[in-house]
Amino acid sequence: MPYNYVISTDDPQAMEKLMANLDEYKQAQQYMKDVNAYYRMHGTCKGFQGMPEATAVELDAKLQNTRSYNKQPFPSWALSNNAAESMFFGLSLRQFFFL
């Protein structure tokens, strides 16, 4: 996920930075959804394209040992938080365009 940092409106590259942040959040959102869908279909993260084997093993182990009701690699709260951040950057871009 992208890092949170302040983007000043008087920065000449502010629009590009906001667009880049928005794109990163959207990509992260899609990645989390795709991993969760793969996990639901296969019951494991192993074999998910673009995920290192060590990360897949770590996620699988974490899910097997958790007592949480949320049995998916990226819990719903993570998806919700990421969507909210994405919406925030979208609103910031709209405000930037209307300055």
N, C-alpha and C positions, 0 to 999 in steps of 0.2 A: 504494500500500500504506500501511497505517497506520504511524504513527511509533511507535517503541519508547520508552516512558516508564514510569516507576514509578507503579504504582497502589497506594497504601497501603490496608491492610485497615481502618484506622480512618477512612478517608474515607467520609463519609455517602453519597457518590455512587459508591462503588467498584463496586457491582454493575452500575450503568448504564454506567459506563465500560468495564468488562470485556465487557458485552454488545455495546456499540457497537464495540469492537475486534474481537470475534469476528465480528460481522456484516461489518465491513470486510474482514477476511481472507477470509471466505467469498465475498463479492462479487468480490474480486480474483482468487480462485481460479477462479471461474466465468468471469470476463472473459478470463483467460489461456487457459483451455480453449477458449472460443468463438473467440478470435482464431486459435489454432493450428488448430482445425477448419476455419475459413474459409480459412486459408492453404493447408491440404492440399487443399481442394476447388477453389480458384481459382488457386493459385500466386502470389497477391499479397494484400496487406492492403488495397489500394485498394478502396473500396466497402464496407468493414466498417462497419456501423451504429454510430455513437457514437465512431468514431475519426476525428480530424481528418486531412485529406488530407496535411498536412505530416508528421504522425507516420507515416502509412502509407508515404509515399515514403521516409522515413528508415529505417524497418524493412526495407523491400524492398531498399534499397541496401545496408544492413548485411548482409543475408542473401546478397545476390549476391556481395559482396566478402569474405566470410568463408571461411576454410580449414577451419573446424570441420566435423565430421561431423554436427553437430546443426543441421539446416536447418529450423528453425521459429522463429517470432518470440519465443516464450518457451520457453527450453530446459527440459528435464526437471528439472534441478537447481533452477530457479526455482520450478517447481510443487511440488517436494518440500519446499523450504524454506518456502514459504508454507503448505503443508499441516501441516508440523510446528509452525509458529507458531500456526496455527488450533487444533491439538490442545492446545498449551500453554495457550491462553486458555480452551479448553473445560474442561481440568482445573482451572485456577484458579477457574473459576466453580463447579465441583462442590465444591471445597474451601471456597469462600466460603459456599455454601449449608449446609455441614455444620459450620460454626464455632459 
